[in-house]
Amino acid sequence: MIQKTLFFGAVFFAAFFVFGSVEINAQTTPVVGSYQKAKKSDKAVKEAADFAVKGQGENFRLIKISKAEKQVVAGVNFRVRLRVAEKGGDNESKYYVTAVIYRDLEGKFSVTSWEKE
């Protein structure tokens, strides 16, 4: 009886180990066409963030990039979370925005989304 229990326990453990690791690997494999994490210090990410902020007008300045992702399409989409400052009169307000910036195959940027959080 104990041998059967140990045998079935070993079989269950082996099956869980094999199929459990397959599931873990499936979850960490990037999906083609989806956004992937990007380094905030990446030159292209910084250029995209600077372009987006400058496009909002001279009253805006970039404080920091808090999150960055890239999506390869016919060009590259950069989705970034930015801390920005907006000057209005004597006041300056600081807040986060999520922006999507597209860089075409020739290297030209355009802002496709700018959402204040």
C-alpha positions as CSV (number, residue, x, y, z in Angstrom):
1,M,0.0,0.0,0.0
2,I,2.8,2.4,0.9
3,Q,4.6,1.6,-2.3
4,K,1.5,2.3,-4.4
5,T,1.1,5.7,-2.6
6,L,4.8,6.6,-3.1
7,F,4.6,5.5,-6.8
8,F,1.5,7.6,-7.5
9,G,2.9,10.5,-5.6
10,A,6.1,10.4,-7.7
11,V,4.1,10.2,-10.9
12,F,1.9,13.1,-9.8
13,F,5.0,15.2,-8.9
14,A,6.7,14.4,-12.2
15,A,3.6,15.3,-14.2
16,F,3.2,18.5,-12.3
17,F,6.8,19.4,-12.7
18,V,6.7,18.8,-16.5
19,F,3.4,20.4,-17.2
20,G,3.8,23.2,-14.6
21,S,7.1,24.3,-16.2
22,V,5.6,24.3,-19.7
23,E,2.8,26.6,-18.4
24,I,5.4,28.9,-16.8
25,N,7.4,29.1,-20.0
26,A,4.3,29.8,-22.0
27,Q,3.5,32.8,-19.8
28,T,7.0,34.4,-20.2
29,T,7.3,33.9,-23.9
30,P,6.8,37.3,-25.7
31,V,3.8,37.4,-28.0
32,V,4.6,38.6,-31.5
33,G,3.3,42.1,-32.1
34,S,2.7,42.9,-28.5
35,Y,4.3,45.5,-26.3
36,Q,7.6,44.4,-24.7
37,K,9.4,46.1,-21.8
38,A,12.0,48.6,-22.9
39,K,14.8,50.2,-20.9
40,K,13.9,53.7,-19.8
41,S,17.5,54.7,-20.5
42,D,17.3,53.5,-24.2
43,K,18.2,56.3,-26.6
44,A,15.2,55.8,-28.8
45,V,12.8,55.8,-25.8
46,K,14.3,59.1,-24.6
47,E,14.0,60.6,-28.0
48,A,10.4,59.5,-28.3
49,A,9.5,60.9,-24.8
50,D,11.3,64.2,-25.6
51,F,9.4,64.5,-28.9
52,A,6.0,63.8,-27.2
53,V,6.6,66.4,-24.4
54,K,7.9,69.1,-26.8
55,G,4.9,68.5,-29.0
56,Q,2.6,69.6,-26.1
57,G,4.1,73.1,-26.2
58,E,6.7,75.2,-24.5
59,N,4.9,75.1,-21.1
60,F,5.7,71.4,-20.7
61,R,8.9,69.8,-19.5
62,L,9.8,66.2,-18.9
63,I,10.6,65.2,-15.3
64,K,11.2,61.5,-15.8
65,I,10.3,58.4,-17.7
66,S,8.7,56.0,-15.2
67,K,7.8,53.1,-17.6
68,A,8.7,52.3,-21.2
69,E,7.5,49.6,-23.7
70,K,8.1,49.0,-27.4
71,Q,6.0,47.4,-30.0
72,V,7.5,46.5,-33.4
73,V,5.1,47.2,-36.2
74,A,5.9,48.8,-39.6
75,G,8.1,51.0,-37.5
76,V,8.0,51.1,-33.7
77,N,5.4,52.2,-31.2
78,F,6.7,53.5,-27.9
79,R,4.3,53.4,-25.0
80,V,5.7,55.5,-22.1
81,R,4.5,56.7,-18.7
82,L,5.9,60.1,-18.1
83,R,6.1,62.5,-15.2
84,V,5.7,66.0,-16.7
85,A,5.4,69.5,-15.4
86,E,3.1,72.0,-17.0
87,K,3.6,75.7,-16.3
88,G,0.5,77.9,-16.2
89,G,1.0,81.5,-15.2
90,D,2.9,81.5,-11.9
91,N,2.0,77.9,-11.1
92,E,3.5,74.6,-12.2
93,S,1.6,71.4,-12.0
94,K,3.2,68.0,-12.1
95,Y,1.4,64.9,-13.1
96,Y,1.7,61.6,-15.0
97,V,0.7,60.9,-18.6
98,T,0.7,57.8,-20.8
99,A,1.8,58.6,-24.3
100,V,2.1,56.5,-27.4
101,I,4.7,57.7,-29.9
102,Y,5.1,56.1,-33.3
103,R,8.5,56.1,-35.1
104,D,8.2,55.2,-38.8
105,L,10.7,53.4,-40.9
106,E,12.4,56.6,-41.8
107,G,12.9,57.6,-38.2
108,K,10.2,60.3,-38.0
109,F,8.1,60.5,-34.8
110,S,4.4,61.3,-34.3
111,V,2.4,61.3,-31.1
112,T,-0.7,59.0,-31.5
113,S,-1.9,59.2,-27.9
114,W,-1.4,61.5,-24.8
115,E,-3.5,60.8,-21.8
116,K,-3.3,62.5,-18.5
117,E,-3.7,60.2,-15.5
